Amino acid sequence: MYQIVLASGSPRRREILNQVGISHTVLVSRAEEVKREGETPEELVKRLSREKASEVAGRVAGPAVIIGADTVVVQDGMVLGKPGTPERAKEMLTRLAGNIHSVYTGVCAVIQNEDGTKEEISFAERSEVEVYPMTESQIQEYAQCGEPLDKAGAYAIQGRFAVYIHRIDGNYDNIVGLPVSQLYQRVYEAGIDLYTGRMLSDRLNGYAYRKKDHIFVK
């Protein structure tokens, strides 16, 4: 049986896994989140999620699926990370109000097998979010409430900021921080069921799952 390990201290990502019933443990990654010059948002989140998962994999013994994730908000080509302060949050929210922005989440699942071999699943998902126009007092109030300080782009779509969301195009969980449906499907295609932590019997018999026609083939 494979241990499912979330390489993130994000309570939102843990809530998503709990919501769908995937039992897991948390081991927070020590990898640094540093943007490299010239990286696209997709390249950035895929690299950071891979570094997070790989760092934690080095501290996990036995069969395991280690899940790393990284999320960024992009407005007019500018990557908006976690503001950290109400002042910075206000600046970001002013940019987002009345506009459409993109949310990218990169996910990496490192599959650590019993025989010591490792496999890696890596992907990025993009969603678009349109924010209603906001008054200066609304921006100020939300920036000061504490919620946006540790959120990419200075807002939590599942929190108080929900009243300012006009529409979304794409996966909602991706915006929260973990596109769990694609994660589950990708790992299942690799031969492991995240619900049970078990290898699929067909994989044990030398088969691989093929998504195209939903059959197992040699």
N, C-alpha and C positions, 0 to 999 in steps of 0.2 A: 504494500500500500504506500502511496505517495503522500507525504506531508505537504499541505498547501501553506505556503509562507508568503505573506504580503510584506514586501520590502519598502514600507512606507508608514510614516506616523500619522498620515491623514485620517482623521475620523470619518470624513466623507467617503473615502474609498472602503474603509472597513464597514461602514453602514451599508454600502451597495452590496458587498459580498454577503453580509448578514441578511439583507433584505431578500436575496434570491436563495438563501439557504446553503451557501458554500462555507463549510466549516474551515477555519484557518487560524494560524497564529501570526503574530506581528513581530518582525525583527527589522527595526528601522535602519535604513542604509546610512552609511557614513560617507558615501560618495559626495564630492563637492558638485554643486550646481553652477557650472561656469559656462557662459556662452562664448563660442568661438567666432571670430570675425569671419563673415562671409557665409555662415550657416543659414539655411532657410529654416523657418519655424518647424517644418516637418523633420528635417535633419536634426535639429536641436532636440526635440522631444524624444526622438527615437534613440539618439545617442545617450541622453541622460537616463532614460528608462533602462537602457541596456547596462549602463555603468552601475546603476542602483541595484539591479537584479544580480549582476555578476559579483558585486562586492559582498552582498549578503550570501550568495551561493558559496562563497569561500568560507563561510562560518556555519554552514548547515551540513550535518552529517546524514548519510543515508538517502534513500529515494525521496525526492521532493520536487515540487513545482514552485519555483520562486518567482513572484510577480513583482516587477518594477513598473512604475508609471510616472509620467511627468506631464504637466499641463501648462500651456501658456495661452494668453489672450493676445491677439494681434489686431491692432487698429491702424489702418493706413500704413502698413509695413513696419510699424513699431511694435516690438514685443513688450508687453506689459506683464511684469512678474508680480510678486507679492509686495505691496506698498510698504508695509512695516510701520508707517506712521499715518496719522489722520491727514496730515498736510499732503503727503504723497498720494494717499487714497483720493483726496479731493481733486488733485490734478488728473488722475486717471479717469475718475467718474465724469469729470467735465468733458474729457475727450469722447467718452462712450455715449453720453446722453444725446438722444436724438439721432444716433447713427447706427450703422450695422458693423459688427466686428466678427472676427473668426476665433474659434477656440480649437486648439490642437491638443490632443492627448496622445502621447507615445506610450506604448505598452511593450514590455519585453517579458516573456516567460522562459526562464531557464529550467529545462527538464533535466533533473539529475537522476540517472538510472542506478539501479542496484549494483550493476557491474562497473560503475565508475564513469561510464560515458555520459556525455552531456549533449543536449540538443537545445536549440534556441529558436523561439518564435518571436518575431519583432514586427510591429506594424504601428501605423499612426492613423488616427481618425480626425476628421475636421467637421465642425458644425458652425453654422452661422447664427448669430443672435442680433436681433434688432431691439434697441432700447428706446422706450418712450422719451420724449423731451422731459427734462427735469429742471425745476427752478433752482436757483442758487441755494435757497434755504433747504430744499429737499436733499441736494447734494451734500451740503454742510452737515445736516442731521445724520444722514447715513454714514458719512465719512467718520463721524465722531462716535458712532454706536459700538465700535469695537469689532463688529462682524467682518469688515473687509480687510483687516490688517494682514491676515495670513492667507488671503485668497488671491490667486492669479487674477489680474485685472481689477482687483479691489471690490469684488462682489461675490455673493453666494446666491446662485439662482434658486437654490432650494431653501433659502432663508428669507429675510426681510426684503431683499431686493426683488423678489418675485413679482411684486406689484408694479415694477418698472419694466418688466419684460413684455414687449409688444408681440414678438413671434420668434420662433426658432425654426431653423431648417437643418435637420440632422438628428443625431442621437442625443437624447437628453442626458443620459448617464455620462456621455462623453464630456458634456459641459460641466457636470458635477466633478468629474475627475477620473472616471474609469468606465470605458465602454465595455461593460461586462458581457453583453451578448456576443460581441465579436471575440472577446477573450475566450469565452466558453467554447464557441464553435471552433476556433483555431486549435485549442488544446485538444478538443475531442477529435479533430481531424488527425492530430498527431498520435492518437491512440490512448488518451487518458481522459477519464470522466472526472471533472472537478467536483462533482457532487459526492462521489464515493471515494475519490482518491485512488481508484483502481485502474489498472491497465485493461483495456478492452480485450476480451477473449480472442477476437479476430486478429488483433495485433500479436498476441502471444503465439498464434498459429502461423505467423509469417505474412499476415495480410496488412494492408494499409487502407485507411478510409479515403475514398475519393469523393469530394463534395459534388462534383459535376452531376453525377447520376445517382448519388446516394447508395452506392453499393460498395462492398468490400472486394478488392481485387488483389491478386498476387503481384 
